[in-house]
Amino acid sequence: MNLRKDALEVLKQTSRTFYIPIHRLPDQLREAVASAYLCMRAIDEIEDHPTIAVKTKAKLLHKISLTLQSITEKTTVENVKIDWDNHESELDEVSLRVIEWALLAPPSIAPRIWDATASMSDRMAYWATKNWEIHTKSDLDTYTFSVAGAVGLLLSDLWAWYDNTQTNRLQAIGFGRGLQAVNIARNYKEDLQRGVNFFPDGWNATMIREYARQNLELADLYTNSLPKGPALDFCRIPLTLAHGTLKVLSLGQEKLTRADVIELIEKASQNDYVTVN
């Protein structure tokens, strides 16, 4: 199985939500976005790992960052190895193969993906050593930029690289922050069980949903400004699902049902993007 097909299979196993819009992208852009997503997922799985110690997480994340910074035009999967400190058996496949995902991207845009992943890996290591302590809205803004707003900026660079689609970069940050904030709102009970609280001091579930809603307003502006084409086709699926998730959370449900997800994806795939009210 070649790397491109293998990457799409791993993508399907790790996120059916993102597999659909990525799989539909045209050649070259598909490889670039798949590379970016899998690299980010690789480090995210380490940040969120339930059993690996915080100090070890930070060490591994820094190692990934330094390895990505060392890549050159002559780098191959065979000549670049990461020392996992004997944690291979605990790590998911998507993490262990991070260098393969990095090398999947077309050469003309790959360095931007390596840089973004290396920077995010270092930021994740920082937050791990802080035990993800969030006390103020400013802390929350910093964290959601670190792990998601920066992804919005990367996506904007990928659209511009592929077909010169230009975007508002503040809105791009809102796109990433909004999706991440919805994840926080959906998963906060599970996060508390593992000893992590992303809510600023004094905040409750209603307030975090409002924070998500405010950022999704920027995400709506970002997505609705995109011309018809691959960028719009990609963005409207996760954004439609984020709005749908926020809606059911506000109604007291824990998450979208599988039927809800299928219906929303079909809607987002067939129509121009509109918000889910």
Backbone bond lengths (Angstrom), bond angles and torsions (degrees), N, CA, C in turn:
res aa  C-N    CA-C-N  psi(-1)  N-CA   C-N-CA  omega(-1)  CA-C   N-CA-C  phi
1 M - - - 1.465 - - 1.526 109.23 -
2 N 1.346 117.97 128.52 1.449 119.26 -179.05 1.527 110.51 -76.65
3 L 1.324 115.97 166.00 1.454 120.90 -172.14 1.524 112.20 -61.03
4 R 1.327 117.18 -39.36 1.465 119.71 -178.44 1.527 111.15 -62.66
5 K 1.319 117.33 -47.08 1.467 120.50 179.00 1.517 110.90 -66.13
6 D 1.323 116.15 -39.31 1.454 120.78 179.38 1.527 110.37 -63.71
7 A 1.329 116.59 -41.83 1.456 120.76 179.70 1.525 111.31 -61.87
8 L 1.314 116.70 -42.54 1.461 120.03 179.54 1.524 111.13 -66.27
9 E 1.330 117.16 -34.07 1.458 119.79 178.16 1.529 110.46 -68.41
10 V 1.326 117.30 -43.53 1.467 120.37 177.13 1.527 110.22 -65.08
11 L 1.322 115.78 -37.84 1.468 120.17 177.01 1.523 110.69 -60.23
12 K 1.329 116.72 -43.72 1.463 120.68 178.82 1.526 111.24 -61.59
13 Q 1.327 116.45 -37.20 1.464 121.01 -179.25 1.527 112.23 -72.14
14 T 1.332 117.36 -31.13 1.463 120.79 -175.41 1.519 113.17 -92.34
15 S 1.337 117.86 -29.64 1.464 119.75 -178.87 1.517 111.01 -159.56
16 R 1.317 115.87 99.22 1.463 119.06 176.06 1.524 110.97 -67.03
17 T 1.342 116.98 -28.61 1.462 120.56 179.44 1.524 110.70 -61.04
18 F 1.330 117.19 -47.47 1.459 119.79 -178.42 1.521 112.45 -86.06
19 Y 1.327 117.59 -20.10 1.456 119.59 177.54 1.527 110.52 -59.35
20 I 1.318 116.98 -41.76 1.466 120.30 -175.87 1.520 112.07 -61.93
21 P 1.355 119.71 -56.05 1.469 117.66 -179.02 1.522 113.79 -67.60
22 I 1.354 117.98 -31.18 1.465 119.15 179.13 1.528 110.43 -71.16
23 H 1.316 116.83 -42.99 1.466 121.03 -179.11 1.524 111.71 -59.89
24 R 1.338 116.78 -30.31 1.461 121.00 -177.40 1.524 113.54 -82.42
25 L 1.310 118.32 -9.12 1.460 120.91 -178.37 1.527 110.75 -69.29
26 P 1.336 117.58 153.80 1.469 120.44 176.95 1.532 111.53 -69.67
27 D 1.333 115.05 160.40 1.467 120.55 177.69 1.515 110.62 -50.69
28 Q 1.293 117.11 153.65 1.463 126.85 -176.26 1.524 111.16 76.05
29 L 1.329 117.66 -56.64 1.463 118.93 177.09 1.526 109.71 -67.43
30 R 1.333 117.08 -36.60 1.463 120.57 177.40 1.527 110.58 -60.35
31 E 1.328 116.22 -45.02 1.453 119.14 -179.83 1.528 111.59 -66.32
32 A 1.315 116.69 -38.09 1.466 120.65 -179.47 1.525 111.24 -66.04
33 V 1.335 117.12 -47.48 1.462 120.42 -178.32 1.525 110.44 -70.13
34 A 1.332 116.90 -39.10 1.470 119.42 177.21 1.526 110.50 -62.41
35 S 1.323 116.99 -42.34 1.468 121.16 177.29 1.521 110.20 -58.91
36 A 1.332 116.35 -48.62 1.462 120.43 -178.92 1.519 111.23 -62.27
37 Y 1.336 116.58 -46.29 1.467 119.34 -177.85 1.525 110.99 -62.98
38 L 1.316 117.58 -47.02 1.462 120.14 -176.69 1.528 111.85 -67.72
39 C 1.335 117.28 -36.46 1.470 119.51 175.17 1.523 110.79 -62.06
40 M 1.337 116.16 -45.56 1.465 119.87 179.56 1.526 110.89 -65.90
41 R 1.312 116.46 -39.53 1.459 119.78 179.07 1.529 110.40 -66.01
42 A 1.326 116.66 -35.66 1.461 121.15 179.67 1.521 111.27 -59.29
43 I 1.328 116.75 -45.88 1.466 118.94 -178.77 1.524 111.43 -78.35
44 D 1.335 116.84 -30.30 1.460 120.50 178.07 1.523 111.35 -63.99
45 E 1.324 116.54 -38.88 1.459 120.29 178.79 1.526 111.58 -63.77
46 I 1.323 116.63 -31.72 1.460 119.88 176.15 1.527 110.17 -73.37
47 E 1.323 117.20 -44.95 1.466 120.46 179.12 1.530 111.11 -57.14
48 D 1.334 117.02 -40.34 1.463 121.79 -175.25 1.523 113.53 -93.21
49 H 1.326 118.51 5.45 1.468 120.34 -173.61 1.529 110.51 -59.35
50 P 1.338 117.22 132.15 1.471 119.88 -172.59 1.519 115.64 -76.10
51 T 1.341 118.69 -18.30 1.473 119.22 -173.72 1.525 114.50 -120.28
52 I 1.313 118.52 -22.64 1.465 120.17 -178.45 1.531 109.80 -71.37
53 A 1.333 116.90 135.33 1.460 122.28 -178.42 1.528 111.04 -63.83
54 V 1.325 115.51 150.50 1.461 121.43 -176.25 1.528 111.34 -57.41
55 K 1.330 117.06 -46.01 1.465 119.93 -179.02 1.519 111.43 -61.57
56 T 1.324 115.80 -37.23 1.463 119.57 178.39 1.519 110.70 -69.05
57 K 1.331 117.02 -40.54 1.462 120.24 176.00 1.518 110.58 -55.95
58 A 1.330 116.22 -48.78 1.460 120.56 -178.80 1.528 110.90 -60.76
59 K 1.318 116.51 -41.67 1.462 120.95 -179.95 1.519 111.11 -63.21
60 L 1.324 116.77 -45.02 1.461 120.55 -179.94 1.530 111.38 -65.88
61 L 1.315 116.28 -40.78 1.469 119.99 179.54 1.525 110.97 -64.76
62 H 1.320 117.49 -40.31 1.461 120.16 176.74 1.532 110.67 -64.72
63 K 1.332 116.94 -38.17 1.462 120.14 178.46 1.530 110.87 -62.21
64 I 1.314 116.67 -43.00 1.466 120.19 178.18 1.522 109.94 -61.12
65 S 1.324 116.78 -44.95 1.458 120.92 179.42 1.525 111.24 -57.87
66 L 1.320 116.46 -49.17 1.462 119.98 -178.21 1.535 111.39 -64.45
67 T 1.326 116.58 -36.99 1.461 120.05 179.04 1.522 110.85 -65.25
68 L 1.330 116.84 -43.49 1.463 120.44 178.78 1.523 111.30 -64.19
69 Q 1.327 116.05 -34.12 1.463 119.34 178.17 1.527 112.36 -70.73
70 S 1.324 116.56 -16.76 1.470 120.32 -177.28 1.527 112.90 -92.30
71 I 1.330 117.89 -4.87 1.460 120.96 -176.24 1.530 110.49 -66.83
72 T 1.334 115.40 138.74 1.460 121.92 174.73 1.527 108.56 -128.25
73 E 1.328 115.10 -178.43 1.462 119.31 -179.30 1.533 111.90 -66.23
74 K 1.332 117.29 -15.59 1.464 120.76 -179.24 1.531 112.86 -98.70
75 T 1.321 116.87 1.35 1.459 120.50 -177.28 1.529 110.79 -68.45
76 T 1.317 116.09 136.84 1.460 122.85 172.07 1.524 108.48 -129.61
77 V 1.309 115.69 166.06 1.467 120.03 177.93 1.519 110.43 -60.20
78 E 1.325 116.55 -33.65 1.460 121.08 -176.30 1.527 113.05 -72.38
79 N 1.335 117.87 -30.63 1.468 118.10 -174.63 1.526 114.51 -102.30
80 V 1.329 116.65 7.58 1.464 119.84 174.74 1.527 108.67 -128.19
81 K 1.299 116.52 119.44 1.455 122.24 -179.72 1.523 109.90 -127.32
82 I 1.318 116.24 146.76 1.464 122.22 175.68 1.521 108.13 -106.91
83 D 1.319 116.33 132.53 1.460 121.28 175.44 1.527 107.89 -82.47
84 W 1.325 115.47 108.95 1.468 120.63 -175.84 1.525 112.96 -87.25
85 D 1.303 117.66 8.89 1.472 121.48 178.16 1.533 112.20 53.95
86 N 1.320 115.60 40.47 1.471 121.95 176.86 1.523 113.87 65.04
87 H 1.321 116.87 25.93 1.467 120.52 177.69 1.533 112.11 -105.00
88 E 1.333 116.89 12.54 1.458 119.58 -177.81 1.529 112.77 -55.15
89 S 1.323 116.39 -39.74 1.469 119.57 -176.03 1.521 112.42 -67.75
90 E 1.330 117.21 -20.81 1.464 120.95 -178.89 1.526 112.83 -91.90
91 L 1.312 116.66 -19.85 1.461 120.36 -173.80 1.528 111.60 -90.11
92 D 1.331 114.78 147.57 1.456 120.45 177.88 1.529 110.69 -74.27
93 E 1.321 115.08 158.38 1.465 120.80 179.25 1.521 111.60 -55.96
94 V 1.332 116.61 -40.22 1.460 119.36 -176.83 1.523 111.21 -61.30
95 S 1.332 117.97 -31.28 1.465 121.20 178.30 1.523 111.46 -78.32
96 L 1.307 116.49 -44.06 1.461 120.73 -176.95 1.530 112.09 -63.46
97 R 1.311 116.96 -24.87 1.468 120.82 -176.24 1.521 113.06 -103.23
98 V 1.331 116.97 22.95 1.460 120.84 -174.13 1.530 112.59 -57.53
99 I 1.325 118.48 -36.24 1.464 119.90 179.87 1.533 110.51 -67.74
100 E 1.312 117.36 -36.45 1.466 119.63 175.51 1.518 111.02 -61.04
101 W 1.327 116.44 -43.68 1.473 119.07 179.55 1.530 110.43 -64.68
102 A 1.322 116.64 -38.10 1.462 119.84 179.00 1.526 111.47 -62.18
103 L 1.338 116.34 -37.52 1.465 120.85 -177.82 1.524 112.72 -83.17
104 L 1.329 117.30 -4.14 1.465 120.92 177.26 1.527 112.01 -71.83
105 A 1.312 117.93 -29.12 1.461 122.16 -173.93 1.528 111.80 -67.46
106 P 1.335 117.56 146.74 1.469 119.92 174.45 1.530 110.72 -57.10
107 P 1.320 118.36 139.58 1.466 121.41 -173.97 1.518 114.93 -55.19
108 S 1.330 117.99 -31.56 1.465 119.88 -175.39 1.527 113.46 -72.82
109 I 1.340 118.31 -16.22 1.469 121.53 178.72 1.518 111.74 -122.18
110 A 1.319 118.00 -12.59 1.469 121.40 -176.05 1.528 113.73 -53.48
111 P 1.340 120.33 -43.31 1.466 118.78 -179.13 1.527 114.13 -58.95
112 R 1.320 117.35 -31.25 1.470 119.82 176.79 1.524 110.17 -66.39
113 I 1.309 117.72 -38.54 1.463 122.17 178.38 1.520 110.69 -69.42
114 W 1.340 116.78 -41.15 1.469 119.63 177.35 1.523 110.84 -61.45
115 D 1.313 115.69 -44.41 1.469 120.29 -179.36 1.521 110.91 -63.13
116 A 1.322 116.64 -44.91 1.467 120.39 -179.50 1.523 111.08 -63.30
117 T 1.321 116.62 -42.21 1.468 120.22 -179.55 1.516 111.04 -68.65
118 A 1.330 117.23 -42.47 1.463 120.68 178.92 1.523 110.92 -61.23
119 S 1.330 116.35 -44.35 1.467 120.40 -179.90 1.522 111.08 -64.57
120 M 1.332 116.34 -43.14 1.455 119.31 -179.89 1.520 111.34 -68.02
121 S 1.302 117.27 -36.00 1.461 120.25 178.46 1.523 110.62 -62.22
122 D 1.326 117.10 -41.91 1.465 120.47 176.31 1.528 111.41 -64.74
123 R 1.331 116.67 -39.65 1.475 119.38 179.64 1.529 110.46 -67.56
124 M 1.321 117.14 -38.87 1.468 119.47 176.21 1.517 111.37 -62.67
125 A 1.335 116.39 -39.04 1.465 120.09 177.27 1.533 110.00 -61.58
126 Y 1.318 116.27 -41.04 1.464 120.71 178.16 1.522 110.78 -59.92
127 W 1.322 116.77 -48.00 1.465 120.27 -178.22 1.524 111.31 -67.84
128 A 1.308 117.18 -33.47 1.463 119.49 176.97 1.527 110.69 -62.87
129 T 1.346 116.24 -43.93 1.470 118.83 -179.84 1.518 111.77 -67.37
130 K 1.326 117.42 -23.00 1.471 121.71 175.42 1.524 112.09 -87.53
131 N 1.348 115.97 1.30 1.466 121.95 -175.15 1.529 111.32 56.01
132 W 1.314 116.33 32.57 1.468 123.36 175.73 1.535 111.79 53.91
133 E 1.317 116.76 40.31 1.470 120.19 -179.15 1.525 110.11 -74.75
134 I 1.316 115.31 120.27 1.466 123.57 178.01 1.525 107.48 -118.21
135 H 1.318 117.75 118.53 1.462 120.86 -179.83 1.529 112.87 -115.53
136 T 1.317 117.01 -30.05 1.468 121.00 -175.73 1.523 110.10 -127.94
137 K 1.329 115.67 167.30 1.464 119.19 175.25 1.523 110.38 -61.98
138 S 1.323 116.84 -34.48 1.456 119.89 177.52 1.530 110.80 -61.62
139 D 1.340 116.52 -40.35 1.474 119.79 175.51 1.527 110.54 -60.05
140 L 1.325 115.80 -43.54 1.462 120.08 -179.24 1.523 110.74 -64.90
141 D 1.333 116.66 -42.90 1.462 120.11 177.14 1.527 110.92 -59.82
142 T 1.332 116.10 -40.96 1.455 120.31 -179.49 1.527 110.58 -65.00
143 Y 1.339 116.28 -45.49 1.456 119.53 -179.36 1.527 111.13 -64.43
144 T 1.318 117.65 -46.68 1.467 119.52 -176.49 1.523 111.53 -68.63
145 F 1.335 117.61 -27.03 1.466 118.37 170.93 1.518 109.97 -70.22
146 S 1.331 116.49 -44.48 1.467 121.36 -175.64 1.511 112.29 -55.12
147 V 1.330 116.94 -42.54 1.461 120.33 -171.35 1.530 113.98 -108.19
148 A 1.343 118.00 -4.77 1.463 118.27 -176.27 1.526 113.61 -146.57
149 G 1.329 117.62 -45.60 1.458 118.84 178.85 1.516 111.45 -57.43
150 A 1.327 116.27 -38.41 1.462 120.71 178.02 1.523 111.56 -65.15
151 V 1.324 117.31 -27.88 1.467 120.55 176.21 1.527 109.97 -68.19
152 G 1.342 116.49 -37.50 1.462 119.46 175.27 1.519 111.56 -58.73
153 L 1.328 116.81 -41.19 1.463 120.63 177.25 1.528 111.23 -64.08
154 L 1.333 116.36 -40.88 1.462 119.77 177.71 1.520 111.08 -61.84
155 L 1.317 116.93 -43.92 1.463 119.85 178.56 1.524 110.99 -58.96
156 S 1.336 116.51 -42.48 1.463 119.51 178.33 1.524 111.07 -59.23
157 D 1.333 116.15 -39.48 1.458 119.60 177.89 1.531 111.35 -66.63
158 L 1.325 116.96 -35.52 1.466 119.87 178.37 1.523 111.11 -67.75
159 W 1.334 117.10 -41.00 1.476 119.19 178.05 1.534 109.99 -62.68
160 A 1.330 116.18 -44.36 1.468 120.13 -178.83 1.527 110.93 -64.72
161 W 1.326 116.27 -39.53 1.468 120.20 178.69 1.522 111.37 -63.43
162 Y 1.329 116.60 -40.96 1.458 119.59 -172.57 1.527 112.55 -73.81
163 D 1.332 116.93 -52.06 1.478 118.22 -175.91 1.530 113.04 -141.64
164 N 1.344 115.72 22.94 1.464 122.33 177.19 1.523 113.39 64.81
165 T 1.333 117.93 24.91 1.468 120.59 173.23 1.526 108.75 -67.16
166 Q 1.328 116.42 124.70 1.462 122.16 -177.93 1.530 109.98 -101.85
167 T 1.321 117.04 141.99 1.457 121.64 -175.78 1.519 110.75 -137.66
168 N 1.340 115.25 161.78 1.455 122.66 173.76 1.521 108.15 -81.50
169 R 1.318 117.20 119.15 1.456 120.13 -171.02 1.532 112.78 -76.49
170 L 1.317 118.21 -27.24 1.464 119.66 172.87 1.520 110.01 -65.99
171 Q 1.327 116.25 -39.90 1.459 119.82 176.14 1.527 110.88 -67.57
172 A 1.328 117.16 -32.88 1.466 120.66 176.77 1.525 110.69 -62.16
173 I 1.330 116.86 -40.62 1.463 120.38 176.17 1.522 109.78 -62.64
174 G 1.337 116.89 -42.58 1.463 120.62 177.65 1.513 112.27 -61.06
175 F 1.323 116.48 -36.02 1.467 120.64 177.13 1.529 109.77 -59.17
176 G 1.323 116.19 -50.97 1.464 119.33 179.69 1.512 112.28 -65.34
177 R 1.344 116.21 -46.33 1.470 119.74 -179.66 1.521 111.46 -60.87
178 G 1.313 116.38 -40.57 1.459 119.64 -177.79 1.516 112.35 -62.40
179 L 1.333 116.52 -44.91 1.463 119.54 179.00 1.526 110.70 -63.99
180 Q 1.335 116.42 -40.77 1.464 119.63 -179.82 1.523 110.95 -66.76
181 A 1.334 116.71 -40.12 1.468 120.06 -179.48 1.523 111.27 -64.44
182 V 1.314 117.07 -36.03 1.468 120.02 175.98 1.526 109.59 -64.35
183 N 1.326 116.87 -40.87 1.469 119.71 176.63 1.524 111.33 -60.71
184 I 1.335 116.98 -41.18 1.466 120.61 178.12 1.522 109.96 -63.13
185 A 1.333 116.38 -44.41 1.466 120.41 -179.70 1.521 111.62 -63.15
186 R 1.327 116.85 -35.86 1.468 121.18 -178.15 1.523 112.25 -77.20
187 N 1.335 117.08 -34.84 1.465 120.94 -169.46 1.518 114.00 -106.82
188 Y 1.341 118.83 9.74 1.467 118.46 -169.81 1.528 112.93 -63.60
189 K 1.316 118.41 -30.96 1.463 119.86 178.85 1.528 110.33 -67.46
190 E 1.320 116.92 -42.71 1.465 120.40 177.00 1.525 110.58 -64.94
191 D 1.335 116.37 -39.12 1.466 119.77 178.67 1.528 110.64 -61.71
192 L 1.324 116.49 -41.83 1.466 119.83 -179.96 1.526 111.13 -62.72
193 Q 1.330 116.57 -35.59 1.463 120.42 179.84 1.523 111.85 -64.72
194 R 1.350 116.90 -27.93 1.469 119.77 177.69 1.530 111.47 -97.88
195 G 1.328 116.10 11.95 1.455 120.56 173.22 1.506 115.81 83.57
196 V 1.341 117.64 20.95 1.462 121.56 -179.45 1.523 109.41 -121.20
197 N 1.329 115.98 132.81 1.466 121.23 179.87 1.524 108.59 -130.01
198 F 1.316 116.06 112.26 1.460 121.02 -179.44 1.533 112.71 -89.25
199 F 1.328 118.19 0.32 1.457 121.30 179.58 1.535 109.87 -79.98
200 P 1.325 119.08 130.83 1.467 119.92 170.33 1.525 110.62 -59.39
201 D 1.307 116.37 158.04 1.468 120.98 -179.10 1.529 110.44 -54.38
202 G 1.330 116.07 129.85 1.453 121.22 177.39 1.519 114.94 86.38
203 W 1.334 117.70 -5.43 1.460 120.09 -178.91 1.526 110.01 -84.70
204 N 1.344 114.07 152.55 1.464 121.08 174.59 1.524 109.24 -124.28
205 A 1.325 115.94 -176.07 1.465 120.35 -176.28 1.526 112.13 -62.86
206 T 1.325 116.94 -35.88 1.467 120.34 178.91 1.526 110.65 -63.38
207 M 1.326 116.17 -40.90 1.463 120.40 -177.98 1.518 111.77 -69.81
208 I 1.331 117.53 -36.53 1.465 118.92 178.56 1.525 110.31 -70.73
209 R 1.324 117.18 -32.17 1.470 119.31 175.78 1.529 110.49 -67.63
210 E 1.317 117.71 -36.43 1.461 120.59 177.36 1.528 110.24 -66.52
211 Y 1.320 116.23 -39.82 1.467 120.45 175.54 1.532 109.89 -59.19
212 A 1.323 116.11 -44.86 1.464 120.32 177.77 1.519 110.58 -62.05
213 R 1.320 116.55 -43.21 1.468 121.24 -178.02 1.537 111.07 -61.67
214 Q 1.318 116.94 -41.95 1.465 120.44 179.48 1.531 111.34 -62.90
215 N 1.304 116.46 -40.00 1.462 118.94 178.36 1.523 111.99 -73.09
216 L 1.324 116.97 -32.65 1.461 119.28 177.02 1.526 111.48 -67.37
217 E 1.322 117.62 -24.78 1.465 119.43 173.79 1.528 110.37 -62.66
218 L 1.334 116.54 -41.33 1.465 120.21 174.52 1.525 110.39 -65.95
219 A 1.335 116.12 -38.76 1.462 120.29 178.78 1.527 111.14 -63.11
220 D 1.333 116.45 -37.38 1.467 120.03 176.47 1.526 110.98 -62.70
221 L 1.337 115.68 -45.11 1.466 119.56 179.03 1.522 110.38 -61.31
222 Y 1.317 115.53 -41.73 1.464 120.94 179.36 1.525 110.62 -60.57
223 T 1.313 116.08 -51.03 1.458 120.29 -175.06 1.528 111.76 -69.63
224 N 1.326 116.64 -42.77 1.462 119.47 -178.44 1.520 112.77 -68.68
225 S 1.333 117.45 -16.94 1.465 120.25 178.35 1.528 112.03 -84.47
226 L 1.334 117.01 -11.98 1.456 120.19 -177.33 1.528 111.07 -73.41
227 P 1.325 118.28 138.13 1.465 120.01 174.96 1.524 110.04 -70.56
228 K 1.326 115.60 160.92 1.452 118.45 175.57 1.519 109.24 -59.01
229 G 1.318 114.84 131.13 1.453 119.16 -177.00 1.507 110.67 156.11
230 P 1.318 117.68 -169.20 1.464 120.89 -172.66 1.526 114.48 -64.36
231 A 1.333 118.54 -35.46 1.468 120.02 -179.92 1.521 110.55 -63.15
232 L 1.328 116.56 -45.93 1.464 120.60 178.28 1.517 110.70 -64.43
233 D 1.323 117.44 -43.90 1.457 120.96 179.94 1.526 111.08 -58.97
234 F 1.334 116.03 -37.68 1.460 119.92 179.90 1.527 111.19 -71.29
235 C 1.320 117.03 -50.92 1.465 120.70 -168.70 1.526 113.77 -69.23
236 R 1.319 117.53 -33.18 1.458 117.05 -170.99 1.534 113.12 -72.89
237 I 1.337 118.29 -21.96 1.468 118.53 179.14 1.528 111.77 -70.52
238 P 1.346 120.99 -56.85 1.475 118.49 178.27 1.522 113.11 -63.03
239 L 1.333 117.31 -30.94 1.460 118.79 -179.96 1.524 111.55 -71.68
240 T 1.324 117.59 -39.57 1.462 120.71 175.32 1.524 110.66 -61.55
241 L 1.331 116.89 -41.94 1.464 120.37 178.07 1.524 111.55 -66.02
242 A 1.330 117.38 -36.13 1.466 120.26 178.37 1.521 110.50 -64.53
243 H 1.324 116.89 -45.09 1.467 119.85 176.77 1.524 110.94 -61.55
244 G 1.326 116.02 -42.55 1.455 119.33 179.87 1.519 111.77 -63.64
245 T 1.325 116.99 -41.16 1.468 121.11 178.09 1.519 110.82 -62.81
246 L 1.330 116.23 -44.58 1.465 119.86 -179.81 1.535 110.55 -61.92
247 K 1.318 116.28 -36.62 1.462 120.51 179.56 1.524 111.30 -64.49
248 V 1.334 117.67 -46.92 1.471 119.53 -177.51 1.526 110.80 -71.36
249 L 1.336 117.76 -31.97 1.462 119.38 175.83 1.523 110.63 -63.36
250 S 1.315 116.42 -39.66 1.459 120.64 178.71 1.528 112.07 -65.70
251 L 1.331 116.18 -24.25 1.464 121.49 178.73 1.528 112.39 -89.89
252 G 1.338 116.21 1.01 1.454 119.93 177.00 1.511 115.42 94.73
253 Q 1.349 117.46 2.63 1.459 120.02 176.08 1.521 109.87 -85.84
254 E 1.327 117.01 154.99 1.460 120.34 -176.84 1.518 112.79 -81.98
255 K 1.322 117.73 -30.40 1.463 120.51 -178.54 1.523 109.45 -166.63
256 L 1.319 115.60 171.17 1.447 120.81 174.21 1.529 110.46 -68.69
257 T 1.313 116.50 144.63 1.460 119.45 171.85 1.524 108.93 -77.18
258 R 1.314 116.23 163.39 1.466 119.93 178.04 1.527 110.44 -59.75
259 A 1.326 116.64 -38.31 1.464 120.23 178.10 1.527 110.56 -63.79
260 D 1.343 116.72 -39.71 1.465 120.89 177.11 1.520 110.60 -60.10
261 V 1.327 115.73 -45.61 1.463 120.89 -178.08 1.523 110.47 -60.92
262 I 1.317 116.69 -46.75 1.468 120.96 -179.62 1.527 110.50 -60.86
263 E 1.329 116.66 -44.30 1.462 120.78 -179.10 1.530 111.45 -63.63
264 L 1.328 116.54 -43.20 1.463 120.20 -178.55 1.523 111.60 -68.68
265 I 1.330 117.11 -38.24 1.464 119.81 178.22 1.519 110.22 -64.82
266 E 1.328 116.60 -41.61 1.468 119.86 177.96 1.515 110.84 -62.44
267 K 1.325 116.13 -41.43 1.461 120.33 179.69 1.519 110.77 -63.94
268 A 1.332 115.97 -46.22 1.458 120.33 -178.92 1.525 111.64 -66.46
269 S 1.318 117.44 -30.38 1.464 121.55 -177.65 1.517 111.90 -76.59
270 Q 1.321 117.06 -27.82 1.460 121.30 -172.70 1.520 114.33 -96.50
271 N 1.326 115.93 -25.85 1.464 119.36 -172.09 1.513 111.89 -117.68
272 D 1.352 115.58 162.49 1.452 119.70 168.62 1.518 108.08 -63.50
273 Y 1.313 116.51 150.43 1.462 119.66 -173.66 1.533 111.67 -66.85
274 V 1.326 115.27 133.09 1.466 122.65 170.74 1.517 106.97 -138.25
275 T 1.306 116.81 156.00 1.468 119.49 179.06 1.516 110.19 -71.24
276 V 1.338 115.46 156.15 1.449 122.17 176.02 1.522 107.82 -98.99
277 N 1.293 117.73 107.03 1.467 121.43 -176.37 1.520 111.62 -91.27
